[in-house]
Amino acid sequence: MTHVTGGTRTIAQAALITLLGVGLTTPATAATAATAATAATAAIHTTASSTASSTASSTASDRDVALTRWSSTRQFGRGTGDGVRAEGGELRLARVTGGYQYRDPFGNGTTKAYDTARWTSPWVQPGFGLTEMVASWDATTPRGTWIQVAGRGRTGRGGTGSWDVLGRWAGHDAGFHRTSVRGQGDDYADVAVDTLGMNGTARYTAWQLKVTLLRPHGSSSSPTVQSVGAMASALPGGTPPTSRTSMRRTIDVDVPRWSQMIHTGEYPQYDNGGEAWCSPTTMAMLIGRWDAGPTPREYAWVNDSYAQPWVDHAARNTFDYSYDGAGNWPFSTAYAGKQGLDSFVTRLRSLREAERFVRAGIPLGVSVTFGRGELSGSPISSTAGHVLVVRGFTADGDVIVNDPAAPSKSSVRRVYDRAQFERAWLPTSGGLTYVVHPAGVALPRRTAQSSW
């Protein structure tokens, strides 16, 4: 049987959002089958360089990926605040500078008034013409408050695109429904759920983010933003040759093993569990690695008969009401941020880069797509988009995973052939990856081509 297991989009709805069949959702690689997204982390601006050309085969060095994030008081100070104050390593609403009337399209039909302030990033030049961009953020949103993240770009000829909304988000669903925004293709780019993709008329050579903080009119509470950034990319077509492993011994990071499939039929309002929940199950495992999951009080709403209630909690708290799925990439990393972890979306250029994270004790969530017979040992025969955990590598370089599509948690841990796995990951999703870790656990040392 063929499963499209929860949560990955990859290029174009069959080419634009090729992942998702029934409820899958991971950020799309929009435009060509491994087109590129640029992720950003300010002050840290890392670029995987090269000129992207469409060839039958590509190499890791052909893969342009750059991440820039802002995540400290000093870094936030490089942007422009309008009523926003940067202090203590976060942004907060200090002075009301605007108002916004918002009718939640998934609410009760009433329009609510919000006070607003905003922060705008400096322009970022990734060093190449990007074809995709995926933002990510960590924020705290007291009841009633929320944030909106928007992005725009500038072309090599000086044209400036419109601001496109990349997400309206809160860590709660009390009177507000987090959502992506459809129908923004008015100039050079459009947004496919969580991915800003160029429409082919031009490429952005610079980009910028704008974060709007919103609270109910007259309220004194404020959302706070601990980090925000984006990954930009431009990827060649074709399949790169299998990377050579850097492993000399087996490393297997201890990650809890949870199955998405035991949740089949749970909470239809959050995409019905089972094959649609690969992304939230993966995210729950990544968070569980650091013992940062929700408390019993926080998931007390989950039916007592359901096993792994923290997975249900993750599905509800990553659910995108417009997309109608629990696999929106930045919503998923923002959920990890809500749990007190540092998290972001990026693209990696090969399994050699993933090996560096494993050596640092940091497992990864990655998006794969494969056909029948293309990933030996998988619990599913094929998928148009699936998210799983990379937890380690054998001494020979094969990939140790937690695959949430396994029918039970006892069979979640599996070992996949390196060449097969890399072909399922790089040319399909473009190497899309969740990175989740505590602030006190250092990321691998960066090089000139790192994208983290």
N, C-alpha and C positions, 0 to 999 in steps of 0.2 A: 504494500500500500504506500501511497505517497502522502507525506505530511508536509504542510507548510507550518512549521511550528513557531509559534509566537514571537514575532517581533522583529523582523528585519526587512527593510525595504532595500532594494538595490536597483537602482537605475530605472527609472521609468516605468512604473506600473506594468511592468512586463518589460519595460525597458525603462521606464521612468521610475517605477516603484516596483521593481520586480520582486520584491520580497513578499511580502505579505500575502498571501493568499488569504486565508481566513483569519484575519486578525493579527497577522504578524506585524510588528512595527519596529523598525530600526531605521535610522536616517537613511534616506535614499541617496544613491549616487546618481545624480540626476543627469543627464544628458548623454553620456556614452558609457558604455558598460564599465568603465572604471574611471570615471571622470574625475575629479578631484575636489576635495574640500580642504579648506584651510583652517586650521584651528589655531586659536590665538591665546597666548598667555603673556601678558605684558611684562616688560623688563626682561622676560625671557623670550627671545624671538629666535626660534630655531627653524631652519629651513632645510628640507631635503631637496637639493637642487637638481637642475638639469633641464634640458629643453624637452618638453613632452611631445613626442612624435608618435604617430600611429604606425606601429610595426607589428609584424607577426609575433615577435618576441621582444620583451623589454627587460631591462635590468633594474635592480633596486635603485641605482643612481639616476635612472630616468624618471623617478617618481617625485614630483614636486609637492612637498607637504610642509606647511609652516604653521606653528602654533604660537599664539601670543595671548597671555593672560595678565590681568591686573588683580593683585591679591594682597596688597599691603597699603598702608596709609600713604607711603611715599609714591607707590605706583599709581594709586588713584589720583594723586596730586598732579599727575601728568595730563589728566583729562580736564574737562571743564564742567564745573558744577553749577547748577541753577537751582538754589534752594537745598542742595545736598551738601552734607558735611562729611569729610573723610577723617575718621579718628578711630583709634583702637583697631586698625586693620580692617575697617569696614566702612561702607557708605550708609548714611541714614538721612531721613527726611528731617531737616533742621528748620526750614522756612517754607511755607506754602508759596509757590510761585505760579500756580495755575489751578484750573479746575477741569474736571472731566465728567461728562454724563455718560454712563455706560449701562446698557441693557444686556445682561448676560443672555446670550442666545440659547442657553441650556437651563435657564432659570425659570422663574415664575412669570416673566413678562414685564416686571417692573423695571423702571430706570432708576439707578442710584447715582448720587452725587459723590464725587471723590475729590479730595485735595491732592495736588501732585507737586513733585519736584523731579529734576532729572539730572543725570550725569552723562556726558558725552566723551567718548574716548578720543585720544589723538588719532590721526590717520596712521595706518600701518601699511607699509610697503613690503610685501612678502618676497619680492625679488623675482617674480614671474607673473604671468597673466593667469589669474585663477579662473577655474570653471565651476567650482563649488565652494561653499562655506557652511560650516556647522558651528553654531555658538554653543556655549555651555556656561553654567553659572552655579554658584552656591549661595543660598540666601535663606533668611529667616523671615517668616511672614505671620505675625500675630493675627488672630482671628479678625476677619474683615479686610485685611490688607493684602496687596498683591503687587507684582511687578510686571512690567512689559519690557521685553528686549527687542530692539529693532536693529537692522543693519543696512548699510548702503555701501556703494563702491564708486570708484572713479576710474574711468577708462584711460588707456594710454594716450588718447587724443584730447583728454581733458573733460569729457562728458561726465557729469555726476548723476548717478542713479537716484531714484526716490528711496525714502526710508521704507523698508519692508519689515513687517512684524515677524519675528522669529519665534515668538512664544508669549502667551499671557499666562503667568504661572503663580500659583500659591502652593504652599506645602499642606494646605487644608482644602476641604471642599465645603466649608460652612458658608453658604450664601454666595459662593463663587465657584465656577467650574473652569479648571485650567484647560487651555485650548490653543491649538495652532490656528492659523488664519488662512483661509483660501482666497484665491482670486486676486493676486497681487502682481500679475504679469503685465505691467503697464509700460515697461521700458526695456532695460537690458537683461532683466532677471525676473524670476518668479520663485516662490517658496513652495516646495513639495513637502508638506508636513513640517519637517524640521531642518530641511536643507535648502539653502539659497543656491539656485543653479542658474548659470548663464544661459541665455536663449540662443546663442550662436551669432548674434549681431556684433558682439564685442566681448572683450574680457576685462575684468577689473584688475588693475595693477596696484590699487590701494583700496583699503576698506576701513570702515569705522562702525562702532557700535554706539547705541544710545539706550540707556536704562532709565525707565520712568518708574518712580516709586509712588504708589497710590494708597491712600487710606480714606476711610469714610469721612465725608465732610464734617468738620468740627471735632474729629477725634484727635487725641494726642499721641496715639500709638504710631509706630513706624515700622515698615519692613526694613531689614538691613541686608546688605549685599556683602558677602565675604570674598567673593571672587567672581570675575566675569571675563570671558575671552572668546576666541573663535579659532577654528582650524580652517585654513584655506588650502586648496589643493588643485593640481592640474595633473592628471595621470594619463600615461600613454595607453593605447589599446594593447591587446595581446597578453600573453602569459609569460611572466618572467621565469627564467630558469630557477630550479629549486636552489634555495640558499644552502650554503655549506654550514653545517652546525659548528658552534663554538664549544659545545659541551664535551667534557672529558669524564664526567660521572653523572649518574642520575640524580636529578633534584626534583623533588615532589613536594610542593607546598601544601600544608594542611588546610584544606578547604572543606567546609561541610557539604554533604552530598544530599541534594534535594531534587525530587522529580516533579516536573510540571504536570505529568500525565495523571497523577493521582488526584489532581484538582479538576478533572473533567466535569463540567456541568455546574461548577460553583460560580455564583454571582454572575448571572447573564448580563447584568448592567455594566460589568467590567470585562466584557468579552468572553465570559463563559468558561474560563479556566482551560485546562488541558492543553491542546496543541497551540492555543493562542497565547500562552503565558511563558514562552521561553525567555523573553527579555526580563520580566520581573523575577522569574525564578533565578536566572543568572545573577541579577543584581542582588537578590537576597543572599545568594551564596557569597558574592564578593564582600558584602557588608558583614556577613556572618564570619568571614575569615578574621575580622577585627573585633568580633564580639560587640558590634555596634548596632545590632538589630533593635526593633521596637520592643518595648516592655509589654508584659502581659496586660497591663492596663490599657496600653495603646491599641492592642489588637483584641480587646475584650468584646468588640462588636462581631467578631468572626464566630460563626456557628461552632459550638463546642465539639461537634462531631467531626470537624475538619482537621486533618493532620496538617502540620506545617503552617499554622495560621499566619506566620510572618510572611509567607509567600502571598497569601490573600491581601495582607496589609500592603505589600509592595505593589501588587497589581492595582489596587484602588488608588494608591498615592502616586502612581506614574501614569494613570489613565488620561488620555487626551480625548476630550469629549467631541471635538470636531473630527479627528481621525477615527474615533470609535475603537481605540486599541490602546494597549498598555506597553507599547514599544517605542514611543517617541524618545530619541536618544538623549537630548538635553534634559527632558523631564525626568529621565531615569537617573542621570548623574546628579541632578538637583535633589532627587530623593536621597541619594547617598550623602549629599551635603547636609540635608535636613537631619541626618543621623549623626552629624558631627565629623564627617570625613571630608577630605579634600578630593574632589572628583572632577573629571573632565572627559570630553570626547576628543579623540584624535584619530589619525591614521598612522599605522606603522608600515614600514617599507619591506619588511621580511621577518621571518621567524628568528633570525639572528638578533633583531632588536627585541623581540619578545623574550628571548633567552636572558637578556640583561635584566628585565623586570623580575623574572623568576629567580635569578640569583639574588636580587634584592629582597626576595620574599613577598613580592607583589603579584598576585594572580591577575589575569586580565579577562575581560569579557569581549568576545569577538564575534563578528557576523560572517556566516558562511552560506554558500549556495552550492548545491551539487546535484547531479543527476544519478540515475540508477547505476549502481556499480562503481561510482566514483569516489566513495569514502568507505573503505572496507571496515567492518565492525560497527558501523553506525546502527543505532536502534531504529532508524527510519531509512527507507530506501532512497528517498530523494527529498529535496526541499527547495522552494523558491526563496527561502530566507529563514535562517535559524541563528539563534544566539546561544553561545555556550562559554564555559570557563576554560581558559588555558591555565593549568595549575603547575605544569612541570614539563620536563624533557628527560628522555632516557639518555644514557651515555652515547647512543648512536644518533641522537637528534630527533627521534620520533616524539610526537606530541602527547603529553598526558593531559587529559581533559576531565572535567565534570560535564557530562552531557545531560541536560535536564530532560531531554526527550526519552530517556530510559524509562521503562515501565515502573520501576521501583527505585528507591534510593540506594538499595544494595548494589544495583547495576549501573549507577551513574558514572563511576570512575571508569574511564576507558583509555586505550592507547591507540592513536591513529598514525598512519604512515605519514612521514614528513612531506613528501612530494605531493601526495593526494590532498593533504590538509592545506598546504600553501596554495594549491590550485583552486581549492574551494573558497579561499579567503581573499587573496590579493586581486585576481582579475574580476571578481564579482562585486564585492562590497568595497573594493579599493583599500582593504586593510583596516576597515573601521574597527575601533577599539574603545572600550570603556576602561579608564584608569581610575582606580579607587584606592586610597590609602590614607592612614592617619597623617596629620601634619608632621608628627615626630618621626615618621619612617621616610627616609630620603629616597627620592627617585634615583634611577641610575644616572651616573655622571653623563652630562650632555656633551655632544660633539657638534661639529659644524653642521652635520646633517640630521641631528636629532629632531624629533617632532613632539617633544614633551618638556 
